[in-house]
Amino acid sequence: MNATHPGEMIAEYLESKGMRCNDLARRTDCTPKHISEVLNGKARVTIDFALKLEYVLGRPAHFWTNIQQRLARGPGALRSRG
């Protein structure tokens, strides 16, 4: 099973809410470039950014950081516990 970068999940959420990269950038006080890099899997979701996502998207910060940590551990980290 391939690990999913949290940026992919953020992009899906934005699409479902009709939000754009610039909207998220403004609401999180981050640059559009940073948001784009996260959405494209080129930048990590840091604790600071996860806290901002929690405020804007309503998902707990630990949700985003856990996904990022599992991605860093490799493909086996997301395997089902069955």
C-alpha positions as CSV (number, residue, x, y, z in Angstrom):
1,M,0.0,0.0,0.0
2,N,1.4,3.4,-1.0
3,A,1.5,6.1,1.7
4,T,-0.6,9.1,0.9
5,H,1.0,12.5,1.4
6,P,-1.2,14.7,3.6
7,G,-1.1,17.3,0.8
8,E,-3.3,15.0,-1.4
9,M,-5.9,14.9,1.4
10,I,-5.8,18.6,1.9
11,A,-6.3,19.1,-1.9
12,E,-9.3,16.8,-1.9
13,Y,-10.8,18.7,1.1
14,L,-10.3,22.1,-0.7
15,E,-11.9,20.8,-3.8
16,S,-14.9,19.5,-1.9
17,K,-15.4,22.8,-0.2
18,G,-14.8,24.9,-3.4
19,M,-11.7,26.5,-1.9
20,R,-8.5,27.4,-3.8
21,C,-4.9,27.3,-2.8
22,N,-4.9,31.1,-2.3
23,D,-7.9,30.8,0.0
24,L,-6.1,28.4,2.2
25,A,-2.9,30.5,2.1
26,R,-4.9,33.6,3.2
27,R,-6.7,31.7,6.0
28,T,-3.5,30.0,7.4
29,D,-1.3,33.1,6.9
30,C,1.1,31.1,4.7
31,T,2.4,31.9,1.3
32,P,0.6,30.4,-1.7
33,K,3.9,28.9,-2.7
34,H,4.1,27.0,0.6
35,I,0.5,25.7,0.2
36,S,1.3,24.6,-3.4
37,E,4.4,22.8,-2.2
38,V,2.4,20.9,0.5
39,L,-0.4,20.1,-1.9
40,N,2.1,18.7,-4.4
41,G,4.0,16.7,-1.8
42,K,7.2,18.8,-2.0
43,A,6.9,20.2,1.6
44,R,6.1,18.5,4.9
45,V,3.2,19.2,7.1
46,T,4.9,20.7,10.1
47,I,3.4,21.0,13.6
48,D,2.9,24.7,13.1
49,F,1.2,24.2,9.7
50,A,-0.9,21.3,11.2
51,L,-2.2,23.7,13.9
52,K,-3.2,26.2,11.3
53,L,-5.0,23.4,9.3
54,E,-6.8,22.4,12.5
55,Y,-8.1,26.0,12.9
56,V,-9.1,26.3,9.2
57,L,-10.2,22.8,8.2
58,G,-11.5,21.6,11.6
59,R,-9.4,18.4,11.7
60,P,-7.1,18.0,14.7
61,A,-3.4,18.8,14.2
62,H,-2.4,15.4,15.3
63,F,-4.4,13.9,12.3
64,W,-2.1,15.8,9.9
65,T,1.1,15.1,11.7
66,N,0.3,11.4,12.1
67,I,-0.2,11.1,8.4
68,Q,3.1,12.9,7.7
69,Q,5.0,10.7,10.2
70,R,3.6,7.5,8.7
71,L,4.7,8.7,5.3
72,A,8.2,9.3,6.6
73,R,8.3,5.8,8.0
74,G,7.6,4.2,4.7
75,P,5.0,2.2,2.9
76,G,4.5,-0.5,5.6
77,A,3.5,2.1,8.2
78,L,0.0,2.5,6.7
79,R,-0.7,-1.2,6.4
80,S,-3.9,-2.4,7.9
81,R,-3.8,-3.9,11.3
82,G,-6.4,-6.3,10.1
